[in-house]
Amino acid sequence: LQHLAVLISFLLSLLLMMFSLLGLQGRVLSFLNESKESFVVISPLQPLNVMEFTLCMRVSVEDLSDRKIILFSYRSQKDELRILREAKGCFGLHMGGQSVMFALPDLSTLGSHMCVTWEAEFGLTAFWMNGKRSVRKVHNVGHIVQSGGTAMLGWDQSAQNTSEQQERRFVGEITDLYMWDYVLKSQDIQDVFQVHQFPRGNIFDWKMISYKITGNVRIWALLRYAGSSSFAKE
């Protein structure tokens, strides 16, 4: 029995390694309700040393109480890039010690597709929810996102204490996360939302993403149907 347990453990480790090498195409990261100190570290294809970006993901959340929820967290010794659901219908981009807030439709248990675009020259920043762009705001003109940090899903690295981290932790599902070191054209964002052909993510690409799971996070198959889907149509 002991040898069998060792063999099963080895096979599970090998399977997880294969998943990591294959990326997460067609799969969902599920952060369970009872999870504590559970998160996923994702490795960029190139350093986050950028003066503009587009970040997209599909998110499904059931707990829509009036609390902060971390959606994406990147932190280095000198910089940060975080996206939070700040409160009901309010989302924030935090970067380089500055923050900007947007009023948007709230997340849903049925799934939401969200993108954030930012460029340093004029500071133009926008959120895109289910293919529709918010008003544009000016944020952090001239900033450069610094490399050398850690990107994380499910856990706010910049929270001041454990209680704050627990309060902001993500509970729900994340899939189709992509990031580019430039601002996508409107049509490209529509294509990402509708799951059509679109440019490969050159910072993060869900199809080939490298990741490490800590805690109680599961990987499920993403089921899409011809008529409808909880995230998007194919």
Secondary structure, 3 states (H helix, E strand, C coil): CHHHHHHHHHHHHHHHHHHHHHCCCCEEEEECCCCCCCEEEEECCCCCCECEEEEEEEEECCCCCCCCEEEEEEECCCCEEEEEEEECCEEEEEECCEEEEEECCCCCCCCEEEEEEEECCCCEEEEEECCEECCCEECCCCCCECCCCEEEECCCCCCCCHHHHHHHCCCEEEEEEEEECCCCCHHHHHHHHCCCCCCCCCCEEHHHCEEEEECCEEEEECCCCCCCCCCCCC
